Amino acid sequence: MTRSALQIARASYVPKMPEALRGNAEIVEGAATESVLNQEEIRELFPNTYGMPVVRFRQAAGETGLPDPVNVGVILSGGQAPGGHNVIAGIFDGIKRLHGDSKLYGFILGPDGLVKHTYKELTADIIDEYRNTGGFDIIGSGRTKLETQEQFDRGLEILKKLDISALVIIGGDDSNTNACVLAEYYASINAGVQVIGCPKTIDGDLKNEQIETSFGFDTACKVYSELIGNIQRDCNSARKYWHFIKVMGRSASHIALECALQTHPNICIISEEVAAREQSLDDIIDYIAGVITHRAEKGLNFGTVIIPEGLIEFIPAMRKLISELNEFLAHNQEEFDLVRRSGKRDYIIGKLSPKNSAIYASLPETVARQLTLDRDPHGNVQVSLIETEKLLAEMVRNRLDAWAKEGRYKGKFSSITHFFGYEGRCAAPSNYDADYCYSLGYTASMLIAAGKTGYMSSIRNTTAPAREWIAGGVPITMMMNLERRHGELKPVIRKALVELDGAPFRYFEDRRDAWAAETDYIYPGPIQYFGPTTVCDQPGKTLQLELNGTEES
Ligand code: FBP
């Protein structure tokens, strides 16, 4: 494989680790735990893995090693996130430290690899090639959900064949929920296989009191913020465009908020606030057009708007429209497919309830079409395919035209749209993610050595220098509650949305009017690996505000 000069230099980076993992570690067990909600029901569903203690590791005098080798399997599940390769390197180094003959097997292309028995042994040569690199290409990832007993049993066949006694599932809230169900099932049949989860997703919505952040969020936000900063500098140089920038984040707006904290855009919409205030699309357009009008009055016909990917589904009226569309298409897809392309819009308008029909009719042609495109396997609209940035830019233009006719707006409006998502998901990990991921993987191997199952690997205190980080494990059942999914109550890990009374949002709220009126852009520049620690090791703003109440460590 040909590598860039930076890749070669970066390959020799040794991730920083919590002090407790450097030498010999011993486990310290806390008190029994309860799930966040629905305790009785969750206890009943997870009789073997409920109530276990939170654990942490501390340095010890004894020997960490195991008398026998341990074979471990690893799966990357869901969307890519920077640092995944370092989680795998951490597991590898951890189990080799436990016993030199331990082996690590990677299942290919996500959970499918376990079910279809496609795997490869990850040897030292392979691991070394991928240290500190972005992407999930070492074994690939996939979105198949591990949820049926048939899949679990098929998986067990290959685990037994390879003599694997522990499986690490690296994924988001859904994948870790399924990891917990799998851990419970294997424990209930005495399968002799432990299951450990690792918190991954650029969306940042897998976090709670024990899990400070999901890996990949830090790097992805830094990459998007670099790009937004570059756009802002261009914007402030040419002074003639409004940039509408959508950033990934399937439902929660953590990425949009973090990018706003890093770059000070003129406008950032937060979906959770839109839902809480029951705002309509019209309200959002009014707000954006209002800021543009005020800036135009000062001769500032340029600016930036950050839009979270999941926005559409948080606008109550749009949510209702989408849910009626989902329902309608689930039953009438064949008939809809037969309607000729030019007639599809009118066909839908004629089929929806009057209120939803009116909203649908008011949408620009392209967005109306995107709302009727192929559903995901659960029959839901795929939000990442909806060009919300174009929708907003077009509707804002119409509003400004109307205001211009009334004499309310006298500026010039020219817009450019962007969508940042895939640009950041496989970026080379920042030092924070390289260190955090390696520690998560290494800790997973320590949890395996301690005989734990149904735990998520956890690293806390991450705004402090890495040697002070706290390595441990959290029972996954502790993060669970019951939620209605596809008409059924299911035990799931609660998704963390942006909290409107949390420090990051409040910080943004206090400053957003000033950022709208002034041009107070910040240009974060690219992620750095060489240089002062204030430049290279700084964790993101969300984390610093959440943990320390200030945006700087
Ligand atoms: P995960 O939660 O699985 O990590 O994926 C997050 C994400 O990157 C979202 O931000 C985005 O909406 C989605 O994946 C895109 O999915 P796909 O990779 O299938 O295009």
Boltz pocket constraint, residues with backbone or C-beta under 6 A from the ligand:
constraints:
  - pocket:
      binder: B
      contacts: [[A, 77], [A, 78], [A, 79], [A, 80], [A, 81], [A, 172], [A, 200], [A, 201], [A, 202], [A, 203], [A, 248], [A, 249], [A, 250], [A, 309], [A, 384], [A, 425]]
      max_distance: 6.0
